[in-house]
Amino acid sequence: MTDVNRRVAITGMGAITPSGLDVASLWDSVVAGRSAITTLDGPEFADLPVRIGGQIIGFDATGIIAPTLARRLSPVQQWAIVAADQAMRQAGVIDGAFPGSAPDQAPGLPWPRERFAVIAATGSGPIDAMQQATRTLDASGPRAVPITLSVYGAPDAAAAILAQRYRAFGPSQGVSATCASGAVGLGMGMRWIRHGYADAVLVVGMEDCLNGVNLASNARLRALARDYEEDPAAACRPFDRSRSGFVMASGAAAILLEAADARTVLSLAELAGFGASSDAYHATAPDPGGRGAAQAILECLADADVAAVDVDHINAHGTGTQLGDSAEIAALRTAFGDCGPTIPLTATKSCTGHLLGASGVVEAIIAVHTLRNGVVPPTINLTDPEFPDWDVVTGSARNSAVRSVLSTSFGFGGHNGALLLQEWNEKS
């Protein structure tokens, strides 16, 4: 363990999302206000009450993941690997020829291998593998169940796979806090570095929820937007009076966190604060007054030593559910007081859909680009705002000097997470 209170830099990012198969494509799509929501085709979706979502289209891991390994992995794990490689490549840790998959192919690392950690954040993990194994058991008996399920079928499996891929000897583990998983994973990684337990942490958020079981269950909860098959792009409507639920989306995103003093490297932004809490209120509904969410936000600001008036932008959780959006605005009112409504706010899930456990990492990536480009992406589909006193960015992106961004993530079960990202500077 080294000195505590180290600054934490973001040095690499990667993304496999419905809005694009790399970070640049994701940012271009979101800042342009393009929806990635489409109609779901196929027999699995034919009888479902909701048949829209954010799909991964055009993904190909050929040449990146060895075929022998790819055959054992779920799509979500392959997305996680490719997103992680993108982040590691941007940070200069691996090069374009990195093949992975074998210990003798592991890259040389700029930090001791014992101080490189991996976190895989997800709500459900490779749920498709468990569903398929259950079908196989029912149809063909126990001898037909694949033995690989025990190794690759758990939510934490991606962390182990990535640790092996890069020969990271620090801790590797899964983190699950429903829709707050990605934010919690980043917060844990930040604390490991800040308090001296690691020099670098690779955090990957991942989710593959577009299957009949997940869609049917969430539809029965009346949590999903309905009746938009003719116009899927209009379905996700955060903070609009006509909002009817969230839109599920699949994907993975990765962020490499490093101690600022670990090596000389380009820092994209600083992860400066993290707060987490529990509503302890209900299995699915948020506390209407936003008490737990406000607590997470206030803890995050205190952790970063940033006053509410100094936050320049809020990337809201903003899923488009009636209860969730109202509770979030209540939480923001509590945390920010009178200055809250004046802070430019956006809900980028209106474009990307809700990637559940991966969403916190996806939105942190968007926040980094907002900081670096001075551009706040728009919230689309907001035509009749329920909270007109709030400065929600709509219509088109807005140029704005942004030095700090609050990114919020709230989930079923009352899981709350908040991150404070800042532009990088060379302060001591």
N, C-alpha and C positions, 0 to 999 in steps of 0.2 A: 504493500500500500504506500502511495506517495502522498504529497501534500494535498490537502483538501481545498475545496472552493476553486477548482480549475474551471476556466471558461470552456464551453463546449461549442465547437464549430461544426457546421454542416459542410462536408467537403465533396459529397457525391450523391446523386439521386437517380432513380430509375423508375419506370412506370410501364405497366401493361394494363391498359384501361379501355373501356368502350370509346373513350374520346381520343384514343391514340395509343400506339404501341411503343412510344418513348416519351420522355418528358417534354421535348420540344413540341411534339404533336398534341399532347395533352394541353399544354399552355395555349397554343395557337387556337385550339378548338374552344376552350373555355373563355378566353379573352374575346373571341369573336361572337360569343353567345350562341354557339351551335349545340343543339341537343343531340345526345348520343343514344336516345331512347328509340327503340324500334319494336315492331311486332315480332313476337316469338313464334316461329313456325315449327311444325313437327308434331308427330302423333302424341308425344308426351304432354304437350300443352293443349291438345284439342278440346278437352272437356273442362279446363280450368276456368274459374270465373275471372281471372286476370291473366292476360296473355301479352303483356308488354314488359320490357326490361332493357337493361344496358348490357349488350353482349360483346364478348371479345371476338373480333372479326379479323381474319388474315394472319393469325399468329402462327409462327413456324420456328421451332427450336432446332431444326436441322443444323448440324455443325456447331451447336452450342452445348447440347446435352447428348452424351453418348447414347446410342440407340438401346443398348442393353439396360441402361438406367431409365431412359424415357419410358420404356415398356412397363416399368414397375410403378411409375408415378402418375398421380392424378393431374389433370390439366392445371389445377390451381398451384400445385407444387412446381410445375414447369414454368408457369408465369412468374412465380416467386424467384426461381433461379435466374431467369433472364433479366428480371428487374434488378436483382442483386448484382448481376454482372455489369449492368449498365451503370449502377452507382459506383461500383469498384473501379470501373474503367474511367469514369469521369474524374474520380479522385486520384487517378494515376497509379493505382495499386496493381491492376492487371492491364495487359495490352490487348490489341485486337486479335492476337493469335492464341489467346488463352483457351485451352481445350477443356480444362477441368476434369473431373470424374475420378482421377487416380491420385494417390498421395505423392507420387513422384512428379506429377504435373502441377502441384500446388505452387502458387506464385510466391516469390520472395515478398515478405511483408516489411513495411517501414517501421513496424513496432514489434516488440517481442511477441511471439505467438501466444504465450501464456496470458497476454494482456489484450487480446482481441476476442471480443464476445459477440454472440449472435442472439437476437430475439426474433421470434416469429409470432406476430400478433394476428389473431383470427377469431371470429366468432364460432365457427363450426369446423374449420380445417377441411380435410379432403372428404367431405361428407358423401360424395358420389361413390367413393370406394366402399364405404360401409353399406350404402344402399344396394350396390351391385352384389356385394358379398352376401347380403341377406337374401336377395333373390336367388342366388346360386345355392345357398343352403336349403331354401324351400324347394327348389326345383330338382336338385341333384344330390343333396345330402352333404354331410360334413366333410367327406373326403375330397369334395370338389372346391371347398373354400380355399382361396389362395393363401399360402403361408406368408406372402409378402404383406398381408393386411396387418399383421402384428408389428411389422417394422415401419411401414409407410402409411398406415391408416389412421394415425393419431394426429391431433392438432399440432403437437410439438415436432412432428417428424421433419418438417421443413427446416427447422433450426439445426437439427442434427445433420441433415443433408448438406446444408450450407457450411456448417462448421467443418465437415469432412472435405468439402470442395476446396475450401481455402486453407485447410489445416489450422483452424483457429482453436487454440487450446484453452481459451478462457471459457466462462460459463456460456452454455447454450440452452435455451428454454423457450417454451411456448407461453404466450400471455393471452388470456381470453377474458374480455369484459364487454361482451356483445359489441355494440356499435362504438364503444369507447376504446376498443382494444388497441387500435393503432396509436391513439394519443397516449394511452397508458404505457405502451411499449416504448415510445419515444421518451416519455418522462422517466421510465426506469433506466433506459440507456443513459440519459443525461445525468442521472444521479450516480450511476456506477462510475462514470468518468469524473464528475465533479468531486466526488468523495474519494477518488484514488483507487478504485478497484479495477479499472480498465483504462487503457489508452485510447481504444477505439471500440465502437459498438455498431454492428450492422443491424438495423431494424427493418424488418420486412412485414408489411401488412398484406393480408391475402384473404380472398373470399370467393367462393364459387357457389352462389345461392340460386342460380336460375335452373332449378329442377322442380319436378312436380310436387315433391313433398314440401319443400320450403315455400313455394308459391302458394300451395293450397292452404298450408297452416297459417301463413300471414294474411291470406285473403279472408280466411274464416275469422280471424281476429278483427277484420275490417280495418287493417292497418295500411292496406295498399290502395293506391289510386285506381279507380275503375272507369270503365266505359270510355276509354281513349284509344281503342284499336284503330279507329279511322284517323286519329291524329296523335300518335304516341308522343311526339315532341312537346305537346301541350300538357302532358300529364302531371309533371312535377311542378307544383305551384307554391313554393314557400311564401308564407306571409300574405297570401292572397285569400280573400274571403271565400273563394270558391274551391280552395284546396280540399282534397278528399283523401289524402294518404301519400305515402312515399312510394318510390319506384325502385325496385331492387335492381342491382347491377353487380357484375362480377369483375374481378381483376386483382392485380397485385401492384404494390409500390414499395420502393426501398429507399432508405436514407442512411448514409454512412455518417456517423457522429465521431468526432475526434477531439481529444484534448488539444486546446489551442497551442500548448507548448510541446506537443508530441513530435512535430516535424514542421518544416517550412513548406507550406502548401497553400493554394488558393482557398480561402474560406468563402463559401457562398452566402452564409448568414450565420447568426448565432442563435442557438436554442438557449434562451435565457431564463425561462420560468416554466414551472409545471405545477398544476394543482389537481387533486382528485378527491372525490367524495362519493357517498351513496345517499340516494333519496330515502332509503328505508321506508318506502311508502306503498308500492304496489308492484305486482309482477310485470306489468306492461306500461301502465299510465305513469307519467311524471308527476311529481308534486306540483299541483296547480300554481302555487306561489313561487316555484323555482328555487326553493330554499337550498337544496343540495347543489344544484347547478351554480347558484350564486356563490356558495362556499368554495367550490372548485375554482371559480374565476378569481375570487378574492385571494385565495391561497396562491394561485399562479402569479398574480400581480405582485404580491408580497415576496414571493420566491425570487422574482426578477428584479425586485426593488424598483418597480415602475409604478408611478401614480396613474390613476384612471384617466386623468386629463392628458396624459402623455401617450396614450394609445391612439395610433393614427388610423387604424382600420380593424374591423372585425370580420373574420370569415366565419359566419355562423354555421351551427349544425344544420339548421334550416331544412328539415326533411319534407315539409309540406303536410304534416299531420295536424289536425285541428288542435289537439291537446298539446302536442310537442312544441309547435311554434309559439303558442300562447305562453307556455311555461318558460320558454327560452327568453322571450321578451321580458317577462316578469323578472327573471334572474338577472338579465342585463340592466334593468332599471334599478334593482337592488345594488348591484355591484358598481355601477357607474353613476348613479344619481342623475342630476340634471344634465351632465355632459353627455350621457349615453346617446340620446337621440341625435346628437350632432355629429357622431362618429360615423363615417361612411361604412356601411354594412353590406355584405353580399352573401348569398347562399349559392355556392357553386354546384350543389347537388341538383339544382334545377337543370343543369347541363349534363352532368356526368351520371346522374342517378345516384342511388345510395349503395356504396360498396361495403356497407356494414363494417366488419372488423378492419377492413383496409382503408376506410374513409379518412381516418385521422392522419395517416401517412400521405394519402393523396392530397388532402387539403393543406398539409404542411408544405408539400412541394409547391402547390399553387401560391401559398403565402410567401415562399422564398422568391418566386418569380415576381410577385407583386412588389416586394422590397427592392429587388434588383432592377426592375423596369419602371417603377413609379406608375404602375397601371393597376387599377382595381377592376376586376372582371365584373360583368353585369349579372344580376339575378333576372332570369328570363321568366316569362309567363306571369309576371306580376302586373295585373291590369286593374285590380280593385283592392288596394292595400287595406288590410285590417288595422294596421298600425301606421297611419299616415304621418304621425309626428316624427317617425324615425327616418333617417337619411339612408334609405335602401337604394343602392345603385341599380338602376334599371335602364332598359333601352339599349345602351351601348356602354362599353368600358369607359372608365373615367381616369384621366391623367391626374395624378395626385402625388405629392411628396410624402412618401410613407417610410417611416423609420422603424415602426414597431407594429406587429400584427398579433391580435389575439385570435386563436383558432379553437373552437369549442367542439366537443364530441360528447353526446349523451346517448344512453342506450336503455333497452329493456332491462328490468331489474333494478333500475335506478343508478346504473353506473355512470359517473360523470368524470370527464377529463377536460383540462384546458391547458393550452400551450401558449407561451409568449415567444415570438420570434422577432429578432431585431436585425437591422442591417449590420454588417460586420464593420468594425473599426478597430484600430490598433491601440485602444486604450490599455492601460496597464492593469 
